[in-house]
Amino acid sequence: MIHTERLRLRAHRREDFANCRALWQHPETIRFIGGVAQDDQAVWFRLLRYGGMWPMLGFGFWVFEDKATGAYLGEGGLLDAMRGLDGLAGMPEAGWACMPEAAGRGIATEAMRAVLTWADQALDAPRTGCIVAPGNTPSLRVAEKLGFEEVDRPPFHGEPIVLMHRMAPARQAARQSTSA
């Protein structure tokens, strides 16, 4: 579990199914992620996948929960989705999604900043990656605030994506000191 000023990041539970379904069936959530709502089975498998990543990979996704109210605000973390993109090979991939009512409040940035801080301390990963649809301006802004930089725009499932990388702070500092 990770705590931030406003959030509690915790493991997914079976009881999160209804909230997870609401998130992954909402038109605003899926608009830039394939555009098709996930049926109940796909959401259930997503929830099971979240639980399975931790013992297999040593990282995974958290629920973003409002500390004050306990409300489910979204989810995010790190994954290895085996997307077949060379630019993501061998590194954890960051991903996040917020409930529409949580959008624009800095929730994703606050949560993912905590996730990446945890990753920088817990994982031996010199870089993390993420992919964002070119038109998804809010997620591109979140990625930039988190230190991700665009490295490519490869096609993915027939559509262009923005591939971004973030160097772990220790690696970034070492790179800057050798270039000085």
C-alpha positions in Angstrom: 0.0 0.0 0.0 1.2 3.5 -0.8 -0.1 6.7 0.7 0.0 10.2 -0.9 -1.5 13.4 0.3 -5.0 12.6 -1.0 -4.8 9.0 -2.0 -4.4 5.4 -0.8 -2.9 3.1 -3.5 -3.9 -0.4 -2.7 -4.2 -3.9 -4.2 -7.3 -4.8 -6.2 -9.9 -6.9 -4.4 -12.8 -9.0 -5.7 -15.1 -6.2 -4.4 -13.6 -3.8 -6.9 -15.3 -5.6 -9.8 -18.3 -3.2 -10.0 -16.0 -0.1 -10.0 -13.6 -1.7 -12.4 -16.5 -2.5 -14.7 -17.8 1.1 -14.5 -14.4 2.4 -15.4 -13.7 0.0 -18.4 -17.2 0.4 -19.8 -17.4 4.2 -19.6 -17.1 5.9 -23.0 -14.6 8.5 -21.6 -12.3 5.8 -20.3 -12.2 3.8 -23.5 -12.2 6.7 -26.0 -8.5 6.5 -26.5 -8.0 2.8 -25.6 -9.6 1.0 -28.4 -13.0 2.7 -28.2 -14.8 -0.5 -27.3 -16.3 -1.1 -23.8 -15.1 -4.3 -22.2 -17.8 -6.8 -21.4 -18.1 -8.2 -17.9 -15.9 -11.2 -18.6 -13.1 -9.0 -20.0 -13.3 -6.8 -16.9 -13.2 -9.9 -14.6 -10.1 -11.2 -16.5 -8.6 -7.7 -16.1 -9.1 -7.9 -12.4 -7.6 -11.4 -12.2 -4.7 -10.2 -14.3 -4.0 -7.4 -11.9 -3.7 -9.9 -9.0 -1.5 -12.2 -11.1 1.1 -9.6 -12.1 2.4 -9.1 -8.6 3.7 -12.7 -7.9 4.9 -13.2 -11.4 6.5 -9.9 -12.2 7.1 -8.2 -8.8 5.0 -5.2 -9.9 1.5 -4.5 -11.0 -1.5 -2.2 -10.7 -3.0 -0.4 -7.7 -6.5 1.0 -7.0 -6.4 4.8 -6.6 -8.7 5.3 -3.6 -9.7 8.7 -2.0 -8.2 8.7 1.5 -11.0 10.8 2.9 -14.0 9.0 1.4 -12.7 5.6 0.3 -14.1 6.3 -3.2 -12.6 4.4 -6.1 -11.0 7.0 -8.3 -9.2 4.8 -10.8 -6.2 2.5 -11.2 -2.8 2.3 -12.5 0.7 1.0 -12.1 3.2 -1.0 -14.0 2.8 -4.0 -16.3 4.5 -6.1 -19.0 1.8 -6.4 -21.7 4.0 -8.2 -24.2 2.8 -5.8 -26.9 5.4 -6.7 -29.4 6.8 -3.1 -29.5 10.6 -3.0 -29.6 10.4 0.3 -27.7 8.9 -1.4 -24.6 10.9 -4.5 -24.6 12.7 -5.3 -21.3 11.1 -2.5 -19.3 8.0 -2.0 -17.1 5.2 -0.1 -18.8 3.3 2.5 -16.9 -0.5 2.8 -17.3 -3.3 4.6 -15.6 -7.0 5.3 -16.0 -9.3 7.5 -13.8 -13.0 7.5 -13.3 -14.5 10.5 -15.3 -15.5 12.3 -12.1 -11.8 12.1 -11.0 -10.4 13.5 -14.3 -8.7 16.9 -14.3 -8.0 16.8 -10.5 -4.4 15.7 -10.7 -5.3 12.2 -9.4 -3.4 10.3 -12.1 -0.3 12.5 -11.7 -0.3 12.2 -7.9 -0.8 8.4 -8.0 1.6 7.6 -10.8 4.3 9.8 -9.2 4.0 7.6 -6.1 4.1 4.5 -8.2 7.2 5.6 -10.1 8.9 6.6 -6.8 8.2 3.1 -5.5 9.5 1.6 -8.7 12.7 3.6 -8.6 13.4 2.2 -5.2 12.1 -1.4 -5.5 12.9 -2.4 -9.1 16.2 -2.6 -11.0 14.7 -0.9 -14.0 16.8 1.9 -15.7 13.8 3.0 -17.7 10.0 2.7 -17.8 7.9 3.2 -20.9 4.3 4.1 -21.7 2.1 4.5 -24.7 -0.5 7.1 -25.3 -2.9 7.8 -28.1 -1.7 11.0 -30.0 -5.1 12.7 -29.3 -5.2 11.9 -25.6 -3.9 15.3 -24.5 -4.7 14.8 -20.8 -2.6 11.5 -20.6 0.2 13.1 -22.6 0.3 15.9 -20.0 0.4 13.4 -17.2 3.2 11.5 -18.8 5.2 14.6 -19.4 4.7 15.7 -15.7 6.0 12.3 -14.7 9.2 12.8 -16.7 8.3 10.7 -19.8 9.7 11.9 -23.1 8.5 10.9 -26.6 10.9 8.5 -28.4 8.8 7.2 -31.3 5.4 7.1 -33.0 5.1 3.5 -34.1 1.9 1.9 -35.3 0.0 -0.3 -32.9 -3.0 -2.3 -34.0 -3.1 -0.2 -37.1 -3.2 3.1 -35.3 -0.3 5.5 -34.4 0.7 5.8 -30.7 3.1 8.0 -28.8 5.8 5.8 -27.3 7.5 7.5 -24.3 10.4 6.6 -22.0 11.3 7.8 -18.5 14.8 7.3 -17.2 15.1 6.3 -13.5 16.4 9.4 -11.6 19.7 7.7 -10.7 20.3 6.8 -14.4 19.2 10.3 -15.5 21.7 11.9 -13.0 24.5 9.6 -14.2 23.7 10.4 -17.8 23.7 14.2 -17.1 27.0 14.0 -15.2 28.8 12.1 -18.0 27.5 14.6 -20.6 28.7 17.7 -18.7 
